[in-house]
């Protein structure tokens, strides 16, 4: 199981994304959030992901235009889903993730 927390400070919303491996090789997905738009995204996305959903940009339902329709373009929920899946699939190192703890996006408007 891998969990990624997305803290959207700009809109003051939190998203907790958990993926769990299934016996068939797919992943169970759970998204817990206080954001109505992300809940709508989750409904469109569904509760099961395939490896292609998180590794193939062209065929990914995680990044699909219709699936992402409830979200703003700046929402980091889809990237959080991909990162959680990559951790669980071994495409990102869990030990490295534990060591760094977080990725940060910093704003520097001038």
VORO-643998 format. One record per residue (C-alpha): z, x, y. Coordinates in Angstrom, 3 decimals. Layout:
% residues N
((Z; X; Y))
...
This chain:
% residues 110
((0.000; 0.000; 0.000))
((-0.764; 1.209; 3.517))
((0.350; -0.324; 6.797))
((-0.934; 0.375; 10.298))
((0.693; -1.024; 13.426))
((-1.487; -1.542; 16.476))
((0.502; -1.798; 19.717))
((-1.831; -3.245; 22.339))
((0.262; -2.448; 25.402))
((-2.455; -3.591; 27.801))
((-2.205; -7.192; 26.582))
((1.354; -6.848; 25.226))
((0.379; -7.839; 21.671))
((1.357; -6.263; 18.354))
((-0.657; -6.244; 15.142))
((0.647; -5.153; 11.744))
((-2.076; -4.594; 9.178))
((-1.284; -4.045; 5.503))
((-3.745; -3.376; 2.701))
((-2.871; -3.313; -0.976))
((-5.166; -2.226; -3.812))
((-6.372; -4.836; -6.286))
((-7.140; -4.210; -9.954))
((-10.843; -4.889; -9.277))
((-11.021; -2.034; -6.705))
((-11.016; -4.284; -3.644))
((-8.138; -4.505; -1.176))
((-5.830; -7.373; -0.283))
((-5.435; -7.657; 3.483))
((-2.517; -9.085; 5.442))
((-2.484; -9.177; 9.252))
((0.708; -10.202; 11.033))
((0.393; -10.589; 14.798))
((1.570; -12.450; 17.870))
((-2.033; -12.697; 19.122))
((-3.948; -15.957; 18.611))
((-7.292; -14.151; 18.930))
((-6.410; -11.664; 16.196))
((-5.207; -14.540; 13.994))
((-8.646; -16.167; 14.470))
((-10.307; -12.851; 13.619))
((-8.189; -12.639; 10.450))
((-9.207; -16.156; 9.428))
((-12.884; -15.197; 9.798))
((-12.381; -11.827; 8.087))
((-10.582; -13.170; 5.026))
((-7.870; -11.775; 2.809))
((-9.954; -9.445; 0.642))
((-11.877; -6.323; 1.691))
((-14.407; -4.295; -0.269))
((-14.971; -0.569; 0.158))
((-18.278; -1.392; 1.898))
((-16.394; -3.510; 4.446))
((-14.613; -0.381; 5.656))
((-17.178; 2.373; 5.012))
((-20.597; 0.880; 5.805))
((-21.083; 0.124; 9.517))
((-24.222; -1.908; 8.901))
((-22.716; -4.212; 6.259))
((-19.048; -4.233; 7.328))
((-17.513; -7.671; 7.747))
((-14.649; -5.935; 9.599))
((-17.082; -5.030; 12.398))
((-19.419; -8.022; 12.023))
((-20.345; -9.596; 15.354))
((-19.449; -13.134; 14.223))
((-16.171; -12.023; 12.643))
((-15.163; -10.141; 15.800))
((-16.184; -13.014; 18.118))
((-12.572; -14.090; 18.899))
((-11.677; -10.551; 20.045))
((-12.318; -8.709; 23.271))
((-14.428; -5.581; 22.895))
((-11.341; -3.495; 23.696))
((-9.215; -4.916; 20.865))
((-8.178; -2.239; 18.396))
((-7.520; -4.643; 15.489))
((-10.786; -3.842; 13.654))
((-10.133; -0.106; 13.921))
((-6.602; -0.703; 12.660))
((-7.975; -2.566; 9.625))
((-10.359; 0.291; 8.886))
((-7.636; 2.921; 9.268))
((-5.239; 1.046; 6.963))
((-7.995; 0.688; 4.355))
((-9.023; 4.341; 4.658))
((-5.397; 5.389; 4.118))
((-5.156; 3.264; 0.991))
((-8.544; 4.384; -0.337))
((-7.647; 8.058; 0.152))
((-10.280; 8.603; 2.858))
((-7.505; 9.563; 5.274))
((-4.625; 11.735; 4.132))
((-1.326; 9.846; 3.860))
((0.624; 13.083; 4.302))
((-1.321; 13.880; 7.481))
((-0.787; 10.301; 8.726))
((2.955; 10.704; 8.136))
((2.910; 14.056; 9.959))
((1.068; 12.845; 13.076))
((2.645; 9.388; 13.119))
((0.189; 7.837; 15.570))
((-3.077; 8.112; 17.428))
((-2.898; 7.383; 21.138))
((-5.448; 6.160; 23.655))
((-4.546; 7.107; 27.217))
((-5.920; 5.490; 30.360))
((-6.628; 7.643; 33.437))
((-8.207; 5.376; 36.068))
((-8.931; 7.099; 39.350))
